[in-house]
Amino acid sequence: MAKNTIAFPSVETYYIIKKLNAQTNPDAYGSVFPNQRMDSGINKMKDYTNFAQWQTELAKDGVIVELDNNGNWYNVE
């Protein structure tokens, strides 16, 4: 059974999942579009509708994401 769900949000919604606590690196991160649904069995999930805020939170854990010219995000390695 899902502990967290993002279902058909009104705008693209970004998420960060951590299994343990706020001090650990993300176990997963991504986004859900208005025509999608995402279920997570992990109860430590935070969601954002603001890309810059999500980007800032990920950067705190050393994960760098940027937007391309089409507005799609990608991981900078």
Protein Blocks (a to p, Z undefined) as FASTA:
>chain_A
ZZbdcehifbdcdddddfkbmmbccfbdcdddfkbccddfbfbdcddfbfklmmmmmmmn
opacdddfkopacddZZ
